[in-house]
């Protein structure tokens, strides 16, 4: 079952978000296996992220790469809200 994972990091701005994406790309994790959708939204220092993953295992594997990157940049992701996905309508 797919999972939605919602992060509300403290003080995440566009520059830090871009740096996270750049570092993930350099680490070979820019488009990780199992991530079905990625959405970043908000403004100023209040960006949030929602990912949809195919499984908890896929998310945890990605987290092993993401976690140290966030720590290096001083980004506290907070505790994610993880819920099963009921439905996705695209387009």
C-alpha positions in Angstrom: 0.0 0.0 0.0 1.3 3.5 -0.9 2.1 5.9 1.9 1.9 9.7 2.0 4.7 11.3 4.0 4.3 14.9 5.0 7.2 17.0 6.3 7.0 20.4 7.9 10.6 21.3 8.3 11.5 24.2 10.6 12.8 27.2 8.5 13.0 25.5 5.1 13.4 28.1 2.4 13.8 27.8 -1.4 17.6 28.1 -1.3 18.0 25.2 1.3 15.4 23.1 -0.6 17.3 23.6 -3.9 20.6 22.6 -2.1 18.9 19.5 -0.7 17.8 18.5 -4.2 21.3 19.2 -5.7 22.9 17.1 -3.1 20.4 14.3 -3.6 21.2 14.4 -7.3 24.9 14.2 -6.7 24.3 11.2 -4.3 22.4 9.4 -7.0 19.1 9.8 -5.1 17.4 12.6 -7.0 14.8 10.1 -8.4 14.8 7.3 -5.9 13.2 3.9 -6.5 9.8 3.7 -4.9 9.0 7.4 -4.7 5.8 7.9 -6.8 5.2 11.6 -6.3 7.0 14.6 -4.7 5.4 17.9 -4.0 7.0 21.0 -2.3 4.8 23.9 -1.4 4.6 27.0 0.7 6.5 30.3 0.7 9.3 32.2 2.4 10.8 30.1 5.2 7.7 27.8 5.4 8.2 25.2 2.7 6.6 21.8 3.2 7.0 18.5 1.4 4.7 15.7 0.7 6.0 12.5 -0.9 4.1 9.4 -1.9 6.1 6.2 -1.6 5.3 2.7 -2.7 6.3 1.3 0.7 7.8 2.1 4.1 10.9 0.2 3.1 11.5 2.4 0.0 11.1 5.5 2.1 13.5 4.3 4.8 16.1 3.4 2.2 15.9 6.9 0.8 16.0 8.4 4.3 19.5 6.9 4.8 20.7 9.3 2.2 18.4 12.2 2.9 18.9 12.3 6.7 22.7 13.1 6.6 22.1 15.8 3.9 19.5 17.5 6.0 21.7 17.4 9.1 24.7 18.9 7.2 22.5 21.8 6.1 21.0 22.3 9.5 17.5 21.4 8.4 15.3 19.9 11.1 12.6 18.0 9.2 10.5 17.5 12.3 8.4 14.4 12.7 6.8 13.3 9.4 3.1 12.5 9.3 2.8 9.1 7.6 -0.6 7.9 6.4 -1.8 5.3 3.9 -2.9 6.6 0.5 -6.5 6.0 -0.2 -6.6 7.4 -3.8 -4.6 9.5 -6.3 -6.2 11.3 -9.2 -3.7 12.7 -11.7 -4.4 15.2 -14.4 
